[in-house]
């Protein structure tokens, strides 16, 4: 039990150190059998004045790069919601949708710990499958869990 508490303390120290040094921390949970990987930010809302970002279905390296570009591009700016964004990354367009942080509670434990009772918001990044189809389009084929409401 003590070892688990020590690991948790070390992890949250890393989260807080990254937020202090870079303005945010990125948490990734790896893919497993019957489990979709996900990545999310913590600290962007407080330090960059933009919603935190949740990404389901992409690997940690690409997700981390997307969060970095999102933070750089939209820092203290309005973010277009439910509109196709073609210039965030070079490889594919994306959408940002609002998602209720309560619906992410089982995923975003670092943010819950960091913000405690403070207000913060989340967006979810939606991306196309390998054929360029988005969820809700015919023949969409990808394991991306949509938490918010996505309509195109």
C-alpha positions as CSV (number, residue, x, y, z in Angstrom):
1,X,0.0,0.0,0.0
2,X,2.8,2.4,0.9
3,X,4.6,1.7,-2.4
4,X,1.4,2.6,-4.3
5,X,1.1,5.9,-2.4
6,X,4.7,6.7,-3.1
7,X,4.2,6.0,-6.8
8,X,1.1,8.3,-6.8
9,X,3.1,11.0,-5.0
10,X,6.0,10.8,-7.6
11,X,3.5,10.9,-10.4
12,X,1.7,14.0,-9.2
13,X,5.0,15.7,-8.5
14,X,5.8,15.2,-12.1
15,X,2.4,16.6,-13.2
16,X,2.9,19.7,-11.1
17,X,6.6,20.1,-12.2
18,X,5.5,20.0,-15.9
19,X,2.8,22.5,-15.3
20,X,5.2,24.8,-13.5
21,X,7.9,24.4,-16.1
22,X,5.8,24.2,-19.4
23,X,2.4,25.5,-18.4
24,X,0.7,22.1,-18.8
25,X,1.1,18.3,-18.4
26,X,0.0,15.6,-20.9
27,X,-1.3,12.3,-19.5
28,X,-1.5,9.3,-21.8
29,X,-3.1,5.9,-21.1
30,X,-1.9,3.2,-23.4
31,X,-4.0,0.9,-25.7
32,X,-4.9,-2.5,-24.3
33,X,-7.2,-5.3,-25.6
34,X,-10.7,-3.9,-25.7
35,X,-9.6,-0.5,-24.5
36,X,-9.1,2.6,-26.6
37,X,-6.0,4.7,-25.7
38,X,-6.5,8.3,-24.7
39,X,-4.5,11.4,-23.9
40,X,-5.4,14.6,-22.1
41,X,-3.9,17.9,-21.0
42,X,-3.9,19.5,-17.5
43,X,-3.0,23.1,-16.9
44,X,-3.9,24.7,-20.2
45,X,-7.1,26.2,-18.8
46,X,-5.3,28.0,-15.9
47,X,-2.1,28.9,-17.7
48,X,-3.1,29.4,-21.4
49,X,-6.7,30.5,-20.9
50,X,-8.0,27.7,-23.2
51,X,-10.0,24.6,-22.5
52,X,-8.1,21.4,-21.6
53,X,-7.9,18.9,-24.5
54,X,-9.0,15.3,-24.5
55,X,-8.0,12.9,-27.4
56,X,-9.3,9.4,-27.8
57,X,-7.8,6.8,-30.1
58,X,-4.4,8.2,-31.0
59,X,-1.0,7.2,-29.6
60,X,0.8,9.2,-27.0
61,X,3.4,10.8,-29.3
62,X,1.0,12.1,-31.9
63,X,-1.5,13.2,-29.2
64,X,1.3,15.0,-27.3
65,X,2.3,16.8,-30.5
66,X,-1.3,17.8,-31.2
67,X,-1.8,19.2,-27.7
68,X,1.5,21.2,-28.0
69,X,0.3,22.7,-31.4
70,X,-3.2,23.4,-29.9
71,X,-1.6,25.2,-27.0
72,X,0.7,27.3,-29.2
73,X,-2.0,28.1,-31.8
74,X,-4.9,29.0,-29.5
75,X,-3.2,30.3,-26.4
76,X,-5.6,33.1,-25.0
77,X,-7.6,32.9,-28.3
78,X,-11.1,31.8,-29.2
79,X,-11.3,28.2,-30.4
80,X,-13.6,27.4,-33.3
81,X,-16.0,24.7,-32.2
82,X,-17.7,22.2,-34.5
83,X,-15.8,23.5,-37.5
84,X,-13.2,21.6,-39.6
85,X,-9.7,22.9,-38.7
86,X,-7.2,22.2,-41.5
87,X,-4.1,23.9,-40.2
88,X,-3.6,22.5,-36.7
89,X,-1.4,19.6,-37.9
90,X,-0.1,18.7,-41.4
91,X,-1.5,15.2,-41.6
92,X,-5.3,15.5,-41.2
93,X,-8.1,18.0,-40.4
94,X,-9.7,18.0,-37.0
95,X,-12.8,19.2,-35.1
96,X,-13.1,20.5,-31.6
97,X,-16.2,19.7,-29.6
98,X,-17.3,20.7,-26.1
99,X,-17.4,18.0,-23.6
100,X,-18.7,18.1,-20.1
101,X,-15.8,17.5,-17.7
102,X,-18.1,15.4,-15.6
103,X,-18.4,13.0,-18.5
104,X,-14.6,12.7,-18.5
105,X,-14.3,12.1,-14.7
106,X,-13.2,8.5,-15.1
107,X,-10.5,9.5,-17.6
108,X,-9.0,12.9,-16.4
109,X,-7.8,12.1,-12.9
110,X,-4.7,14.4,-13.1
111,X,-7.0,17.3,-14.0
112,X,-9.4,16.5,-11.2
113,X,-6.5,16.4,-8.7
114,X,-4.9,19.6,-10.1
115,X,-8.0,21.8,-10.2
116,X,-9.8,20.3,-7.2
117,X,-12.8,22.7,-6.8
118,X,-11.6,25.3,-9.4
119,X,-13.5,25.8,-12.6
120,X,-12.0,24.4,-15.8
121,X,-13.3,23.2,-19.2
122,X,-12.5,20.4,-21.7
123,X,-12.8,20.1,-25.4
124,X,-12.4,16.8,-27.3
125,X,-10.4,16.6,-30.5
126,X,-12.2,14.6,-33.3
127,X,-10.1,13.3,-36.2
128,X,-10.9,11.3,-39.3
129,X,-10.2,7.6,-40.0
130,X,-7.5,6.5,-42.5
131,X,-9.8,7.1,-45.4
132,X,-10.5,10.7,-44.3
133,X,-14.0,10.0,-43.0
134,X,-15.2,11.5,-39.7
135,X,-17.5,9.9,-37.2
136,X,-21.2,10.3,-38.4
137,X,-20.0,9.9,-42.0
138,X,-20.9,6.7,-43.9
139,X,-18.2,4.0,-43.7
140,X,-16.3,5.6,-40.8
141,X,-13.9,3.0,-39.4
142,X,-11.8,3.9,-36.4
143,X,-11.7,3.2,-32.7
144,X,-12.3,6.7,-31.3
145,X,-14.5,7.1,-28.3
146,X,-16.7,10.2,-28.7
147,X,-17.5,11.7,-25.3
148,X,-19.2,14.9,-26.3
149,X,-21.8,15.5,-29.0
150,X,-20.3,15.5,-32.5
151,X,-22.4,16.5,-35.5
152,X,-21.2,17.6,-38.9
